[in-house]
Amino acid sequence: MVAIPGHFPMTQNSVTLVAAYVEGARKTMVFRSIVTGVLVAMLWLLSGWGLTAEALTPIDLSDIAYKPCPPEYADGMVAAGSIQQANCFLITGKAINRSGKPVLDVDIFGRIYDADDNPVMQNRTRLGGIPEVLPGESEFEIRISVAANQPEPLQLKQFKASGFAAMVRR
């Protein structure tokens, strides 16, 4: 008989039974851990099945210019977020897609300054978008409003564009 202080006395047979139980429990835990790991790995793999990471495709921009909007565009223009009178302009240029595939949801970014080097669009560099740019060269235009008190000529700087090879979820 084995005596453990503070516990019930155990016979050799009891010790063997406890050891066998502990060994069985250890094997069960190892088995459960392996099964859980395999299931987690399978779930992780299946969660990404059919999904591809859609990287941004750069679009080159050239011949960036601006011109006043036609009268039908400019009627009742106000500056964004206010009732201040505004002038309407069209930013025009060429988008060059060298990827060989159509590029969708193209965002155009740039900085616009007035004649006094004041920003026309405070804290905003995304100016607009193009739904689709086919391979090769395409023309684009984006309508913007500029507060009437900001003097011309406007300065168009740091223009760039990028889009996706597939439709982005909305």
Secondary structure, 3 states (H helix, E strand, C coil): CECCCCCCCECHHHHHHHHHHHHHHHHHHHHHHHHHHHHHHHHHHHHCCCCCCCCEEEEEEEEEEEEECCHHHHCCCECCCCCCEEEEEEEEEEEEECCCCCEEEEEEEEEEECCCCCECCCCCCEEEEEEEECCEEEEEEEEEEEECCCCCCCEEEEEEEEEECCCCCC
